[in-house]
Amino acid sequence: MLLVVWYTILEWATIAATTFCVIRAFDGALHLDLLDVLIFLGFLAFGTVIQIPGVGGGMQVVSVLVLTELFRVPLEISTSVALVLWFISFVVVVPLSLFLALHEGIRWRTLKQLEPKAIV
């Protein structure tokens, strides 16, 4: 259990550091300190759970809303930050995931041929 707690702390520290670095990359346009980034990250954690029909992920919407309404960042900068965070968080892992899936022998044809099993 302690190992799970340690990995959770390590993962959230990595996420917080990544978010802080992305925010710092926009340093000329927005000035958020570490506490502001952690507050922003707290809102993002709830936003990733919400999926908005027709729009997609709630993470981008929450990002833009929190930055514009709470931190008074211009809409253009808020949208840029949301897109960069989405790209870094979700899109970057796709090529590596596909490579590892192919390396393990997972193919679309074999996935289609699998029969669903009842979970008991």
Secondary structure, 3 states (H helix, E strand, C coil): CHHHHHHHHHHHHHHHHHHHHHHHHCCCCCCCCHHHHHHHHHHHHHHCCCEECCCEEHHHHHHHHHHHHHCCCCHHHHHHHHHHHHHHHHHCHHHHHHHHHHHCCCCHHHHHHCCCCCCC
